[in-house]
Amino acid sequence: MGSTFGWLDVDDEQRRRMMQVVELFKEKGTLDELGIGPVRDAIADLLFPGTSTLHTKVRYLLLVPWAMAEAVGSRHRGDSAAQRMRRIELRTIEALLKGSTDYEGIIGREARAKLRRTPSEMYWSALCRYGIVTVDTSAQGWFRQGMRAQRSVDDAPLVSRAVAVTGLHPNLPGPPRGWLEECTTELVSAEAEFLRDCILGSVGDSLLGWLAAHPEHNEQGVAYIWEHPALDGFPVDLQDIVEHARRLNVVFHGAVLLYNLMLAEQISDGQTDGTELVETYRGLLSEWEQELDDSGALIGWNHSSLWEMTERAGRRARPGLREFFGMWRRIVETGEPVSDSQQARHLVRNRERALKGSRSRFDNQAALNVWSGESGLGRLTFRWQVADRWLNDLHTAGES
């Protein structure tokens, strides 16, 4: 989100948007202003491996390899497989727009030919993680290997030829007829079964795998994974990870609110709108303190197991992050309002300075000037929305 507040010459529209800050944090993604990323991503990786906040519909796990097969299998002089791949991915956008009544989740529906990051880039890691791409290489490396091998392959059917030369899954379903002219992001049952098998075969011990194997627990409208009706039925080790996620969601949010309050105070300096924003954040912090008490998120929280879990996921929790966590926890455990805690303010200010150096908004006026009035307010969800969308697509796939 760009700068939306002109702190000197505000108008009614800017004022209206400022007062919607309380709603923004329900919708915005989570910017990592205070360096929580390693722990956040570790939990997401353990629960929903292979997913990314960039992902939309699960059928892209098939649309991308179909495009790969088309790019390597077709023969055109004077261009590379990578160039053909981009053209095919752009054609796929038009085909999806033509075949769909709901455009939600179609990557590139606005950018069209100007699309900068293609589905193959967004989904490549997931394709490798689930064994749909069976070679350990980058997308560019895949095209180079595929083109070298293609020269010795006879004119087999398109998908089987691509499997032979490029390392796509041998049971990859073929695309529907005319898919590059018209298609949708909805799965048919055979495709869903293939993707479910890939997920179970590669990450079956994760919560994504468990939920993929239990369609009877498909739930829509669950905001957070710890609110899932089947929580008590999750494997115990996964319940433990979910509990860490719940606690982190609650406890860390206060630090982000305090960070935004401090920035609002810094820009207010007698400006009416700035003062109103300060009061908004003070109110949000009061609500958060009540939530913290009601949730019991601090009671019996073992930070040692949190760090062990982070390391197990291949993420590194640096000493500065561990120290920040420990000090923030000790401060909020006192029960004193954090909005007026000089110790809490000092901690948050020093944390941002340590992460951003000369770009800290507390010291860099230019950085403060482009602050939009909110930053990093999105609650931590650990990619549950992506996983939930995928699981619903898998469990509600239509018949072919």
N, C-alpha and C positions, 0 to 999 in steps of 0.2 A: 504494500500500500504506500503510495507516495505521500508527500506532505499535504495535509488537508486543513491545517490551521495556520492562518496568518495572524500572528500574535499582536501585530500593531494595528492593522486595518481590517478588523473582522467584519463580516456581514452576517445577515440572518441565516444564510445557508451554512456558513462555517459554524455558527453557533449551534445550529440544529445537529450537525454532524458530531460536534464535540460532545453534546449531551447524549449521544447514542453510544458513547464509549462502553457503557455497561453492557450493551448488547454485542458489541464487536468481539469481545473475548469469547463469546459463544460460537463465533463463526470463523475467526482467524486461525491460521496455522500457528504453530509454536515456533517463533524465532528464538534462537538460543542465545539470549542476551547475557546470561550469567553462566554459560559453559556447562550446562547440564547434559549436553548431548551424549557423551559416552555411556552414562547410566541409562538414559532414556532409550538409546538405540540398542543397548545390550538386552534390555527387557523385551523390546519389540522383536529383536532377532530370535530370542529364545521362544517367544510365544508364537510369532507369525513369521518364520524365516522365509526369505525370498521376496517378501513384500516391500513396497516402497511407497512413500507418500505421493509419488508421481503416478502411481498406478490407478487405473480406472476399472475397466471391465476385464474379467478374467479371459474372455475369448481372444484377447490380444496374445495370449500364450499360444494360440493356434494361428491367428492372422499373421503374426510375424514370421513363423517358420514357413507358412505357405508362401509368403512374399519372398523369403530366402530361396525356397525351392524354385520359384518362378525366375528369380534373378539369375541363379546359377544354371538353371536348365534351359533358358532361352539363349539364342545365339544372335548377337548383333555385333557387327564389326565396328571398331572405332570407339567403343565405350567399355567401361569396366563393370564388373558385377556390382560394385558399390554404387555406381551411378545408376545402373538399372534398378537396384534396390530402392533408391530414393524415389525414382519415378513410379515404381510400383506402390510404394507406401503413400504417395500423393494420390494415386488412382484409388487406393483403398479408402481414403477419406471421402472422395466423391461417391464411391460405391456405397459406403455406410450411410451417408447423408441421403442418398436416393432410396435406400431400402428401409430406413428407420423412420418411425413416427416419433420416437423420443430421441433427441440428439444428445441427451446427457451421457457423458462418458466417452463420447467420440473425440479422440485426440486430433487436434488440428481443425476442428469444425469452424473456428473463427479465422485462424491464420492461413488455412488452405496451403497454397504453394509457397507461402512465406514461412512455413513451419520450420523452426530452427532445431528443435529436439524431437526426433522421430520416435515412434513406438519401439523400433528395434533397439534404439539406445536406452530407452526407459526400461524395457523388459529383458534386456540381455542377461543381466545377473540372475533374474528369476528363471529364465530358460535354462541356464546352466545349472542352477541349484536344483531344479526339479528333474534334471536329466533329459529334457526335451532337446536341448543341444548337448551332444555327448562328447564334445572335444573341449579341452581346456585352453581356450584362446579368446582373444578379443574379437569383436565383430569384424574388424579389418583383417585380422589374422584368419578368420573363418573364410572370408571371401578369397584370400590369396590361396589358401589350401584347397578350397573347392575348385577354383579355376585351374590350378595345376593338375588336379586329379581328373577333371572333367574330360580332358582331351583323350583319355583312354577308355571312356565309357561309351557303350553303344546306346542306341536310341531306345532306352527303356522308358516306361511311363514316367511322367514328370516327377511326381513325389518320390517314387522308388529310386529314380536316378539320383535325385538330390540326397536321399538317405545314403546311398552307396558312396557318394563322393564327398559328402560334407559332414557326416556325423550327426544327422538328425535322428531322433528316436525311431527305431525300426517299425513301431506300431503307430506312428503319427497318422491320424485320420486324414484322408484327402479332403481338399476343399470342395464345397458344393459347386455344381456346374454354374459357370457365369459369375463367380463370386467377385471378380474384378469389375463387373458392370453393376452389380447390385447385391448387397448383403447386409447383415445386421450384426450387432454385438451380442446377440442372444445365442446360447448354446443349444444344440440338439442333444439328445440323450447319450448317443454314442461318444460324442465329444466330451461331455461331462464325465462319463465313465473313464475315458482315457486320462483326463486331467486329474481326476480323483486318484486313479492308480499311480500317476506320477508323483503326486503329493504324498501319498501314503508310502510309496517306495523310497522316497528321499528324505522326507521330514515327518514321518509318521509318528514320531515320539513327541512332536510339538503340539501345541493347542490347535494350531491350524489343521494338523493331521487328525487329531482327535475329533474335532468338529466336522471335518470332511467325512469322517467315517460314521458319523451319527446324525443323519438327516432329521431324525425325530427331534433334535434339539435346535433346529433352524429357527432363529428368532429374529424378527425385524423390529427396529425402533429401540434397541438397547443402546444407550449412549456410551456406556463404559463396560468393559469386559467383566469387571467385578460386580456388575449389576445383572449379569446373565442368570436367568432362572435355573440353568443347569450347573451353576457354580459348584455346588456341593458334590456333584457327580464327576467333576474333573479329576484326573489323576492327582494324587496328593502333591507330587513335586511341582506340577503346574499350578495348583492352588497356591503354593508358596510364592511362586513368581508373580501371580496375579495380585497377591496380597502386598508384595513389595510395590507393585505398580499403583495400587490404590493409595498406599501411604505416601508415595512420592508425589502423586497427583495433588493430594491435599496439602502436604507440608510445604512443598516447593512453591506453590502458587502464591503464598504470602510474600515470599522474597521478590517475585516478579511484580506484585502489586506495590510493594514498597519502592521498588526501583522506579516505577512509573509515577508514584506520588512525588518522589524526590525531584524528578524531571519537571513535573507540573509546577512544583514550588519554585524551581529555578527560573522558569519562563514567566511565572505570574507577575511578579514585580509591580503590583498595583493594577494589572490589567484585569478587567472584570471577568472575561472568559477564562483566563488562567486561574483566577480564584475559584470559579465554579468548578473547574476541572480538579483542583486540589480537593474540594469538598466531595466530589464524586469518588475520588480514590480513597479518601478517608472513610467514606461510607462502605466502599467495597472491602476495605481492610477490616472494618468492624464485622461485616457479614462473614468474612473468611475466618476470623477468630472464633466466631460462634460455630462455624462448620468444623473447625479444628477440634473444638471441645466435643462436639456431638459425634465426630467420626472415630475418636479414640486412636487416631493415626500415629500418635507418638508413643502410645503405651506398648512397651515390650518390643519396640522395633530394634532388631539386631542389625546394626550397620555392617558388622563384619561379614555376615552372610550376603549382604548387598554387594560388597566389593568382590567377594569370591565369585558371585554370580556374574558380575561384570567381566571379570577376568576370564571366566569360563566361556563367555560369549565371544572372546577374542577382542574385547575392548579394554582400553587402558584408563583406569581412574587415577589421574595424576595426584600427587600430594596436595596441590592447591585445591583441587576439587574436594578431596576428602576433608581437608581442614575447613573449607567453606561449609560443607554439610554438617560437620560436627559442631561448629560454632553457631550456625543457624539453629540447629536443634536445641542447643543449650539455652539460647536466647528465648526461643518461643516457649520452652518448658517452664520458664519463670512465670508465665501467665500475664505478664505486663503487656500493654498495648504496644505493638511494634512500631506503629506510626510515630510514636514519640520517643522511641528507644534510640539513644545516641549510639549505643553499641551496635544495634542492628543496622543503622544508617552507615556507620563506619565500615561495617563488614560488606554491605552491598556496594558502596562506593569503591572500596579497594578491590573488590572482585572484578567489577567492570573495568577499572583501570588496569588491573593485571592482565586482563584478556585483550583489551583494545589499545593500550598504551596511549599514544598521542591522539587517537581517535575517540577517546572516551567522551561521552556527551557531558560529563561533569566538568571537563576542562576545555573542550573544543567547541567554540561557539557555532562554527559552521555545521558541525554534526548535530548540535542541539537545534539549530534553526530548521533542519529538515525533519526533525522528529514529528511524527504525525499526530501525536496526542495519545498514542498507545503503541506499545511494542512488546511482543512476546506474551500477550495475554491469553492466547489459546491454551486451554487446559490440555494436559498431557493425556493422550489416548493410546499411544503406543501402536499406532497403525491399525487399531481395531476397526475403524470405519472401512478401510480397504479390505481387510480380511472378511468382514461381515458382508460386504458387497459381493465379493468373490464366492463366499459360501452360499449366499442366496442364489447366485447365478447357477452354481453347481447343483443345488438341491431342487431348483425349480425348472431345470432344463426341459424343453419340450421334446416330443417324439420326432424322429427324423422322418 
